[in-house]
Amino acid sequence: MNKIIIMGRITKDIELKTTENGVSVSTFSVAVDRDFTPKGQEKKTDFINCVAWRNTAEFVSKFFHKGSMIALEGSLQSRSYTDKEGKNRTVFEVVADKVHFCGSKQNNGSGNNGSTYSADDFEEISTDSDLPF
């Protein structure tokens, strides 16, 4: 089983690219605080590289930015490549399947083009007869 769930803040603006086949992909890093801090030490943070594909990539790049709080579900994957100096490198990254907003809209900077919603914006349906099913 390969299931990762993380929540943290995005560390830099998200890059949205398109592959040669026209598939959207975004890459970003999430700063995740560790739950345990040994007595007398400072809190530690892990910086986790993430990638999202297709609609998830477009969603992330549209609604999240540097500093946004994000929660995501996905899987951990590794890939190898040769760097510019000819050295073999391996990177681990979380491939995001589901992405969730966290915190308030003011903290996230996400939403509907600056629109905010309150309970007054919605109408309660008083009887079941108004429902279409």
C-alpha positions as CSV (number, residue, x, y, z in Angstrom):
1,M,0.0,0.0,0.0
2,N,1.4,3.4,-1.0
3,K,-0.8,6.2,0.5
4,I,0.5,9.6,1.6
5,I,-1.5,12.4,3.3
6,I,0.3,15.7,4.1
7,M,-0.8,19.1,5.1
8,G,1.4,22.2,5.1
9,R,2.2,25.5,3.3
10,I,3.3,25.8,-0.3
11,T,6.9,27.1,-0.3
12,K,7.0,28.9,-3.7
13,D,4.7,29.7,-6.6
14,I,3.5,26.7,-8.4
15,E,4.9,25.9,-11.9
16,L,2.3,24.7,-14.4
17,K,3.7,23.1,-17.5
18,T,2.4,21.1,-20.4
19,T,4.1,17.9,-21.7
20,E,4.7,17.3,-25.4
21,N,1.5,15.3,-25.4
22,G,-0.5,18.2,-24.0
23,V,-0.9,16.9,-20.5
24,S,-0.8,19.5,-17.7
25,V,1.7,19.0,-14.9
26,S,2.5,21.2,-11.9
27,T,5.3,20.9,-9.4
28,F,5.5,22.5,-6.0
29,S,7.0,22.0,-2.5
30,V,5.1,21.8,0.8
31,A,6.6,22.7,4.1
32,V,5.2,20.2,6.7
33,D,6.0,20.7,10.4
34,R,6.9,17.7,12.4
35,D,4.6,16.7,15.2
36,F,7.2,16.1,17.8
37,T,9.9,18.5,19.0
38,P,12.4,17.2,21.5
39,K,12.7,19.3,24.6
40,G,15.2,22.1,24.2
41,Q,15.2,21.9,20.4
42,E,13.6,24.0,17.7
43,K,10.6,22.8,15.7
44,K,11.7,20.9,12.5
45,T,10.1,21.2,9.1
46,D,10.2,18.9,6.2
47,F,10.1,20.2,2.7
48,I,8.3,17.7,0.5
49,N,8.4,17.9,-3.3
50,C,5.0,17.3,-4.9
51,V,3.7,16.8,-8.5
52,A,0.1,16.9,-9.8
53,W,-1.2,15.9,-13.2
54,R,-4.0,16.9,-15.5
55,N,-7.0,18.5,-13.9
56,T,-5.4,18.4,-10.4
57,A,-2.4,20.3,-11.8
58,E,-4.6,23.0,-13.3
59,F,-6.7,23.2,-10.1
60,V,-3.6,23.6,-7.9
61,S,-2.0,26.2,-10.1
62,K,-5.2,28.2,-10.3
63,F,-6.2,28.3,-6.6
64,F,-3.0,27.9,-4.6
65,H,0.1,30.0,-4.3
66,K,3.2,30.5,-2.1
67,G,2.1,30.5,1.5
68,S,-1.2,28.7,0.9
69,M,-2.2,26.0,3.3
70,I,-2.9,22.8,1.4
71,A,-3.8,19.2,2.3
72,L,-3.2,16.5,-0.3
73,E,-3.6,12.8,-0.7
74,G,-1.4,10.8,-3.1
75,S,1.4,8.3,-3.4
76,L,5.1,8.4,-2.9
77,Q,7.1,7.8,-6.1
78,S,10.8,7.9,-6.9
79,R,12.5,8.6,-10.2
80,S,16.1,8.7,-11.4
81,Y,17.8,11.0,-13.7
82,T,21.3,12.2,-14.7
83,D,22.1,15.7,-13.7
84,K,24.1,18.3,-15.8
85,E,27.4,17.0,-14.3
86,G,26.6,13.5,-15.4
87,K,25.8,12.2,-11.9
88,N,22.9,9.8,-11.3
89,R,20.3,11.3,-9.0
90,T,17.2,9.9,-7.4
91,V,14.3,12.1,-6.2
92,F,11.3,11.2,-4.2
93,E,8.0,13.1,-4.6
94,V,4.4,12.9,-3.7
95,V,2.1,12.4,-6.7
96,A,-1.1,14.2,-5.6
97,D,-4.4,12.5,-6.4
98,K,-6.7,14.7,-4.3
99,V,-6.1,18.3,-3.1
100,H,-8.0,20.1,-0.3
101,F,-8.2,23.7,0.9
102,C,-7.2,24.3,4.5
103,G,-7.7,27.2,6.8
104,S,-9.6,30.3,6.0
105,K,-9.8,32.0,2.6
106,Q,-7.8,34.9,3.9
107,N,-4.9,32.5,4.7
108,N,-5.2,30.6,1.5
109,G,-5.7,33.4,-1.0
110,S,-7.8,31.0,-2.9
111,G,-11.4,31.2,-3.8
112,N,-13.7,32.6,-6.4
113,N,-11.8,35.6,-7.9
114,G,-11.9,37.5,-4.6
115,S,-15.5,36.6,-3.8
116,T,-16.3,35.5,-0.3
117,Y,-19.4,33.5,0.7
118,S,-21.3,33.6,4.0
119,A,-24.3,31.7,5.3
120,D,-26.5,34.6,4.0
121,D,-25.6,33.7,0.4
122,F,-27.4,30.4,0.5
123,E,-31.1,29.7,0.7
124,E,-32.4,26.9,2.9
125,I,-35.0,24.7,1.3
126,S,-37.8,24.4,3.8
127,T,-39.7,21.3,2.5
128,D,-38.8,18.1,0.8
129,S,-41.4,18.8,-1.9
130,D,-39.0,21.4,-3.4
131,L,-36.4,18.8,-4.0
132,P,-36.1,17.3,-7.6
133,F,-35.8,13.7,-6.3
